[in-house]
Amino acid sequence: MKKYLLYSILLVFCCYWSLSFYYLYKALNFEFKGVVQNVVRSSYHKTITVNNNNFDLEWVRWYDDLYEIEVGDTVVKHRGTQWMSLIKQK
């Protein structure tokens, strides 16, 4: 019985890391440039809408994390990088 418990824990751990790498890979392939139309904040990440497409920002970073993304800000993210440029509205 203890053997199956160990295997179950290892399976859950492997599934968690596999999903994490999948979401990181997916975020690296995001490419967008435009004005933020909507921002949805949850307890652990943000989702923005740019050009009528939703992008999860869990794995995306911007150069100054002190700024909060707001509707009307301009964002630019290139494919293959984890970094996003944030240009605040005036």
N, C-alpha and C positions, 0 to 999 in steps of 0.2 A: 504494500500500500504506500509506503514511504517513497518507493521508487517512482510510482506514478505521480505522486505529488511533486517531486523534483522535476520530472519530465513536463508536467503541466506548467510549472513556473517558468521553466526554460522556454517553452513554446510561447507563452504570453510575452515574455521578455523579447524574444526574437520577432514576434509579430509587431510589437510596439516599435522597435527600432526599424523594422522594414517599412512601416507606415511613415515614420519620421523621415527616413531617407527619400521616400516617394514624394512627400510634400515638399521637401527641400528641392528635389529635382524639378518638380512642377513649378515652384517659385522661381527657380533659376531660368526657366523658359518663358516667364512672363516678359512681355515687352509692351509698354504703353507710354503715351505722351498725350497730355491733355489736362483739362480742368476737372477737378474733383466735383462730381455731381451729388454724391451722397456718401456719408460716413456712418458705418454701423460699428459701435463699440460693444464688445462683450467683455466678460471678466478676464479673458486671457489673450485676446487679439483683436485686431481691427480689420474691417472689410471696407474697401472703398469702391466706388463706381466711377469709372472713367470711360468715356465714349460708349456708354450703355453696356459696359462689361464689368462684372464684379471681380475684384482681386483681393485675395486674402493676404494680409501683411504680416502673418505670423513669422515668416522667415525672411522678410524683406526689411532692410535697414536703411535709414537715411542719415545724412552726415551730421545733423544736429538733432539728436533725439529729444532735446528739451522742447522743441516745438510740437504742438499738437496739429494734426492734419484737420483742416476744416473745409467745408464746402466753399468752393471758389478758388482754392489754392491750385497751383499748377504743379504737376508731378511728371517726372521723366524717368523711366527705367528701361535700360537696354537689356536685351537677351544675353544670358550667360554670366551675369553679375548679380550679386545679392544686394547691391547698393542702388538707392533711388535718390534722385535730386528733388528737393522740395523747394518751391518758390512761393513764398507767402504772398497773399493778396494785400493790397494796401488799405 
